[in-house]
Amino acid sequence: MSIESYLLDKLSKVLFLEIKEGSKINDFNFEENTFLPVRGDEIVDKTKAGESLEHIPVNMFVEGMFYVLGADKSFRFNETYKKLIAHVPNSDKFIKGTIFKHIKEEKYEDAYILLRGFLEIDESQEIFDKALLLADALRNKNKDFKDEELNLIEKSKKVNNYTKPFYYEALIKRDDKDFQGALYAINQYLALGGQITEEVMELKTSLSTVTEYDKGKELVYEAPKEALQILLPLLDTLGDTAEIYYFIAVAYRILENFEKAIYYLNEALAISSDYIEVVNELGVNHACLGNYDFAIQYFRKAFEITKSIEICTNLIMCYININDVKQAKLHLEIAKKLDPKDEIVLELEEILSKS
C-alpha cells in the first residue's frame, strides 16, 4: 500500500457532519451543503457523556479539517475548509497544540497528517521544520515513508534560503549508501548557511571518510600508489575494520611489496579470522615470495570454503612449483569438474600431461 493510500485509509476514523447551505460559523457563511469532519473518537466520547452533537466546539471541526487536508489533498471540500479555518480565531495555535499533544502521546502518524494539512495553509520554515523532523522519524520506523519524505524535501526546497531539506536529503542518501550524494547534500546545507552543530559535522566527517575510502578502493588496481596515499591515512578512523587492511595489502602486492602486503593481511586476519579474501591473498603473496608451503596452507583453507576455480588453480601451480606432481594432478581433476573449459585449467592440463 502506498503512503497516499495509507493516509486515505486513516480517514475511515473521521466522521462527517452535514452543514446546510446558508449556515454560519463565526462570520463564515456556507454557500453550499458541506460536510465538516470531526475525529471519530472525540465524537464517541461526547456521545458517551450525553452531550448533544448540535453543540460540537468549533475546534473539533478545526482539527478534523486539518486532518482531511493532510490525508486527502483532492478532497471535495478542501478549499472550503481553508476558508473556514481562516475565519476561526487562533486556529493555528490550537492545531499546533494538538500536534504537540499527539507527539507527546506518541501518535506520530496523526501528528504528521495534521502537519501535512497545516502545510496546505502555511508553508513557513517553522511548519516544514516540524514536518521534516517527523517524516524522518516515521521513515526510520517504516521505510514506506521514504517517498513521502523525499516529496516533502522537494517541496520544502522551494522555500527561499531554507537549509533543512538538504540535511534530511543527506540522511536519506547516506542510508541508501549513496555517500557521494549525501556528502553533496550536506555541503549544500552548509553552503546555504545551515546551522553547524556537532551532529552535522560528525555526519560530514563520516561521509567524507566513506567517500574517500570508496575512492581509494577504486584506485587499488589501476593506481595502487595513489590508492595507498588515500587509504593509509584513513587507518586512524577505519583501523578497526579488516577490509581497509585488505585493500592496502592488495595495493602493496600490485606494487610487488609482498612483505608489507603480508603484514597488513595479518592485521586484517587479527580483526576477522574468517575473512576468506584475506586468506586467499595471503596465499598469493607467499606464492609470489616462493614460500609455496605456506601458500598451499592458505589456499587449501580458502578452497575448502569457497570451492573457487581460481583458488584451485593457484593450488595446482604451487604443487607444480614444489614438484608435487601427484597433488597437482589430483587438484587438476577437481578443477576440471568445477570448470573443464577454464583457460588456466586447460593450460595446466597441458603442462601436467608432460609430467
C-alpha positions as CSV (number, residue, x, y, z in Angstrom):
1,M,0.0,0.0,0.0
2,S,1.3,3.4,-1.0
3,I,1.6,6.1,1.7
4,E,-1.1,8.1,-0.1
5,S,-3.5,5.1,0.1
6,Y,-2.4,4.5,3.7
7,L,-3.2,8.1,4.7
8,L,-6.6,8.0,2.8
9,D,-7.4,4.9,4.8
10,K,-6.9,6.9,8.0
11,L,-10.0,8.9,7.0
12,S,-12.1,5.9,7.9
13,K,-11.9,7.1,11.5
14,V,-13.2,10.5,10.7
15,L,-16.9,11.4,10.9
16,F,-18.5,13.9,8.6
17,L,-21.5,16.1,9.7
18,E,-23.6,17.9,7.1
19,I,-23.8,21.6,7.4
20,K,-26.7,23.1,5.4
21,E,-26.3,25.8,2.8
22,G,-26.8,29.3,4.5
23,S,-25.5,28.1,7.8
24,K,-22.9,30.2,9.6
25,I,-19.9,29.5,11.8
26,N,-18.4,32.7,13.3
27,D,-18.6,35.1,10.3
28,F,-18.2,32.4,7.7
29,N,-21.3,31.6,5.5
30,F,-21.7,28.2,3.9
31,E,-22.6,28.7,0.2
32,E,-23.5,25.0,-0.3
33,N,-24.3,21.9,1.7
34,T,-20.9,21.0,3.2
35,F,-19.6,18.0,5.2
36,L,-17.4,19.0,8.1
37,P,-15.1,16.4,9.6
38,V,-14.7,15.5,13.2
39,R,-12.3,12.9,14.6
40,G,-14.3,9.8,15.5
41,D,-13.0,9.0,19.0
42,E,-13.9,12.5,20.1
43,I,-17.5,12.2,18.9
44,V,-17.8,8.9,20.7
45,D,-16.5,10.5,23.9
46,K,-19.0,13.3,23.6
47,T,-22.0,11.0,23.0
48,K,-21.0,8.7,25.9
49,A,-21.0,11.8,28.1
50,G,-24.5,12.5,26.9
51,E,-23.7,15.7,25.1
52,S,-25.7,16.8,22.0
53,L,-23.9,16.7,18.6
54,E,-25.6,20.0,17.9
55,H,-23.1,21.8,20.1
56,I,-19.8,20.5,19.0
57,P,-17.0,23.0,19.7
58,V,-15.6,24.7,16.5
59,N,-12.1,23.4,17.5
60,M,-13.2,19.8,16.9
61,F,-14.0,20.8,13.3
62,V,-10.7,22.6,13.0
63,E,-8.7,19.5,13.9
64,G,-10.9,17.4,11.6
65,M,-10.4,19.9,8.7
66,F,-6.6,19.9,9.1
67,Y,-6.7,16.1,9.3
68,V,-8.6,15.8,6.0
69,L,-6.3,18.4,4.3
70,G,-3.3,16.3,5.3
71,A,-4.8,12.9,4.4
72,D,-6.5,13.7,1.1
73,K,-5.3,16.7,-0.9
74,S,-8.0,16.3,-3.5
75,F,-11.0,16.1,-1.1
76,R,-14.0,17.9,-2.5
77,F,-14.4,20.5,0.4
78,N,-10.7,21.3,1.0
79,E,-11.0,24.9,-0.4
80,T,-14.0,25.5,1.9
81,Y,-12.1,24.1,4.8
82,K,-9.2,26.5,4.1
83,K,-11.5,29.5,4.0
84,L,-13.3,28.4,7.2
85,I,-10.1,27.9,9.1
86,A,-9.1,31.4,8.2
87,H,-12.3,32.6,10.0
88,V,-11.6,30.7,13.2
89,P,-9.5,32.9,15.6
90,N,-6.3,31.2,16.9
91,S,-6.8,28.1,14.8
92,D,-3.1,27.9,14.1
93,K,-2.3,28.0,17.8
94,F,-4.9,25.4,18.5
95,I,-3.6,23.0,15.9
96,K,0.0,23.4,17.0
97,G,-1.1,22.5,20.5
98,T,-3.0,19.4,19.1
99,I,0.1,18.3,17.1
100,F,2.3,18.7,20.3
101,K,-0.3,16.6,22.2
102,H,-0.2,13.8,19.6
103,I,3.6,13.8,19.6
104,K,3.6,13.6,23.4
105,E,1.3,10.7,23.3
106,E,3.5,9.1,20.5
107,K,0.7,9.3,18.0
108,Y,3.3,10.3,15.4
109,E,1.3,9.5,12.3
110,D,-1.7,11.6,13.4
111,A,0.7,14.4,14.2
112,Y,2.3,14.2,10.8
113,I,-1.1,14.1,9.0
114,L,-2.1,17.3,10.8
115,L,1.3,18.9,9.9
116,R,0.7,17.8,6.3
117,G,-2.6,19.6,6.4
118,F,-1.0,22.7,8.0
119,L,1.3,22.9,5.1
120,E,-1.7,23.3,2.8
121,I,-2.2,26.6,4.6
122,D,1.2,27.7,5.9
123,E,4.4,26.8,4.1
124,S,6.6,28.5,6.5
125,Q,10.0,27.2,7.7
126,E,8.6,26.6,11.1
127,I,6.0,24.1,9.8
128,F,8.4,22.5,7.4
129,D,10.9,22.1,10.3
130,K,8.4,20.0,12.3
131,A,7.1,18.1,9.3
132,L,10.6,17.1,8.1
133,L,11.6,16.0,11.6
134,L,8.5,13.9,12.0
135,A,8.7,12.5,8.4
136,D,12.3,11.4,9.0
137,A,11.3,9.7,12.3
138,L,8.5,7.9,10.5
139,R,10.8,6.8,7.7
140,N,13.2,5.3,10.2
141,K,10.2,3.2,11.6
142,N,8.6,2.5,8.3
143,K,10.6,2.5,5.1
144,D,7.4,3.1,3.1
145,F,7.6,6.7,4.3
146,K,10.8,7.3,2.3
147,D,9.0,8.6,-0.8
148,E,6.8,10.8,1.4
149,E,9.8,12.3,3.0
150,L,11.5,12.8,-0.4
151,N,8.4,14.6,-1.8
152,L,8.4,16.8,1.3
153,I,12.1,17.6,0.8
154,E,11.5,18.7,-2.8
155,K,8.5,20.8,-1.7
156,S,10.5,22.5,1.1
157,K,13.4,23.3,-1.2
158,K,11.2,25.8,-2.9
159,V,11.3,28.0,0.3
160,N,13.9,30.7,-0.1
161,N,17.2,30.3,1.9
162,Y,15.8,27.2,3.6
163,T,18.6,24.7,4.5
164,K,16.9,21.8,6.4
165,P,15.7,19.9,3.3
166,F,19.4,19.4,2.3
167,Y,20.2,18.0,5.7
168,Y,17.4,15.4,5.5
169,E,18.3,14.6,1.9
170,A,21.8,13.8,3.1
171,L,20.4,11.4,5.8
172,I,18.3,9.5,3.2
173,K,21.2,9.3,0.7
174,R,23.5,8.1,3.5
175,D,21.0,5.4,4.4
176,D,20.8,4.4,0.7
177,K,24.6,4.0,0.6
178,D,24.8,6.9,-1.8
179,F,27.6,8.5,0.1
180,Q,28.8,10.9,-2.6
181,G,25.2,12.2,-3.0
182,A,24.9,12.5,0.8
183,L,28.1,14.5,1.0
184,Y,27.0,16.8,-1.8
185,A,23.7,17.4,0.0
186,I,25.3,18.2,3.4
187,N,27.8,20.5,1.7
188,Q,24.8,22.3,0.1
189,Y,23.2,22.6,3.5
190,L,26.4,24.2,4.9
191,A,26.9,26.4,1.9
192,L,23.4,27.8,2.3
193,G,24.1,28.8,5.9
194,G,22.8,25.7,7.7
195,Q,23.4,25.6,11.4
196,I,26.8,24.0,12.2
197,T,26.2,21.5,15.0
198,E,28.2,18.7,16.3
199,E,25.8,16.3,14.7
200,V,26.1,17.9,11.3
201,M,29.9,18.0,11.5
202,E,30.0,14.3,12.5
203,L,27.8,13.5,9.6
204,K,30.0,15.4,7.2
205,T,33.2,13.9,8.5
206,S,31.8,10.4,8.3
207,L,30.6,11.0,4.8
208,S,34.0,12.5,3.7
209,T,35.7,9.4,5.2
210,V,33.5,6.9,3.4
211,T,33.7,8.7,0.0
212,E,37.5,8.9,0.3
213,Y,37.6,5.3,1.3
214,D,35.5,4.3,-1.7
215,K,37.7,6.4,-4.0
216,G,40.8,4.6,-2.5
217,K,39.3,1.2,-3.1
218,E,38.5,2.0,-6.7
219,L,42.1,3.1,-7.4
220,V,43.8,0.0,-5.8
221,Y,44.2,-2.0,-9.1
222,E,44.7,0.8,-11.6
223,A,46.7,3.2,-9.4
224,P,48.0,1.5,-6.3
225,K,50.3,4.3,-5.2
226,E,47.5,6.8,-5.3
227,A,45.3,4.4,-3.5
228,L,47.8,4.0,-0.7
229,Q,48.0,7.8,-0.3
230,I,44.3,7.8,0.4
231,L,43.9,4.6,2.4
232,L,46.8,4.7,4.8
233,P,45.7,8.0,6.5
234,L,42.2,6.5,6.9
235,L,43.6,3.8,9.2
236,D,43.2,6.3,12.1
237,T,39.4,6.3,11.6
238,L,38.8,2.9,9.9
239,G,41.5,0.9,11.6
240,D,39.0,-1.3,13.4
241,T,37.7,-2.8,10.2
242,A,39.5,-5.7,8.4
243,E,38.6,-4.5,4.9
244,I,40.8,-1.5,4.8
245,Y,43.9,-3.6,5.7
246,Y,42.9,-6.0,2.9
247,F,42.8,-3.3,0.2
248,I,46.0,-1.8,1.4
249,A,47.6,-5.2,1.2
250,V,46.3,-5.7,-2.4
251,A,47.8,-2.3,-3.4
252,Y,51.2,-3.3,-1.9
253,R,51.1,-6.7,-3.7
254,I,50.4,-5.0,-7.0
255,L,53.5,-2.8,-6.3
256,E,55.3,-6.1,-5.6
257,N,56.0,-5.2,-1.9
258,F,54.9,-8.6,-0.8
259,E,56.3,-8.4,2.8
260,K,54.2,-5.3,3.5
261,A,51.2,-6.9,1.9
262,I,51.6,-9.9,4.3
263,Y,51.9,-7.5,7.3
264,Y,48.6,-5.8,6.5
265,L,46.9,-9.1,5.7
266,N,47.9,-10.4,9.1
267,E,46.4,-7.2,10.7
268,A,43.2,-7.9,8.8
269,L,43.1,-11.5,9.9
270,A,43.6,-10.4,13.5
271,I,40.4,-8.5,13.2
272,S,38.4,-11.0,11.2
273,S,39.8,-14.5,11.2
274,D,37.2,-15.9,8.7
275,Y,37.8,-13.2,6.0
276,I,38.3,-15.6,3.1
277,E,39.6,-13.0,0.7
278,V,42.4,-12.2,3.1
279,V,43.3,-15.9,3.5
280,N,43.5,-16.3,-0.3
281,E,45.5,-13.1,-0.6
282,L,48.0,-14.4,2.0
283,G,48.4,-17.5,-0.3
284,V,49.0,-15.3,-3.3
285,N,51.7,-13.2,-1.6
286,H,53.5,-16.2,-0.1
287,A,53.5,-17.8,-3.5
288,C,55.0,-14.6,-5.0
289,L,57.8,-14.8,-2.4
290,G,58.3,-18.5,-3.3
291,N,57.0,-19.7,0.1
292,Y,54.9,-22.3,-1.6
293,D,54.3,-24.5,1.5
294,F,52.8,-21.5,3.3
295,A,50.9,-20.5,0.2
296,I,49.4,-24.0,0.0
297,Q,48.2,-23.9,3.6
298,Y,46.3,-20.7,2.9
299,F,44.9,-21.7,-0.5
300,R,43.7,-25.1,0.9
301,K,41.9,-23.3,3.7
302,A,40.3,-20.8,1.3
303,F,39.4,-23.5,-1.2
304,E,37.7,-25.7,1.4
305,I,35.2,-22.9,2.0
306,T,34.8,-21.3,-1.5
307,K,35.4,-24.2,-3.9
308,S,36.7,-21.4,-6.2
309,I,38.3,-22.5,-9.6
310,E,40.8,-19.6,-9.2
311,I,42.0,-20.8,-5.8
312,C,42.1,-24.4,-7.1
313,T,44.4,-23.4,-10.0
314,N,46.6,-21.4,-7.6
315,L,47.0,-24.6,-5.5
316,I,47.9,-26.6,-8.6
317,M,50.6,-24.1,-9.6
318,C,52.1,-24.2,-6.1
319,Y,52.2,-28.0,-6.2
320,I,53.9,-27.8,-9.6
321,N,56.5,-25.4,-8.1
322,I,57.4,-27.8,-5.3
323,N,57.4,-30.8,-7.8
324,D,54.4,-32.5,-6.1
325,V,53.0,-33.9,-9.3
326,K,50.6,-36.2,-7.5
327,Q,48.8,-33.4,-5.7
328,A,48.9,-31.2,-8.7
329,K,47.2,-33.8,-10.9
330,L,44.7,-34.6,-8.1
331,H,43.7,-31.0,-7.8
332,L,43.6,-30.7,-11.6
333,E,40.9,-33.3,-11.7
334,I,39.0,-31.3,-9.1
335,A,39.4,-28.2,-11.2
336,K,38.2,-29.9,-14.3
337,K,35.0,-30.9,-12.5
338,L,34.5,-27.3,-11.5
339,D,35.1,-25.8,-15.0
340,P,36.6,-28.1,-17.7
341,K,36.7,-25.2,-20.2
342,D,38.6,-22.7,-17.9
343,E,41.7,-21.4,-19.8
344,I,44.0,-21.8,-16.9
345,V,42.8,-25.3,-16.3
346,L,43.5,-26.2,-19.9
347,E,47.0,-24.7,-19.7
348,L,47.8,-26.6,-16.5
349,E,46.5,-29.8,-18.0
350,E,48.9,-29.4,-20.9
351,I,51.8,-28.8,-18.6
352,L,51.0,-31.8,-16.4
353,S,50.4,-34.1,-19.4
354,K,54.2,-33.8,-20.0
355,S,55.0,-34.9,-16.4
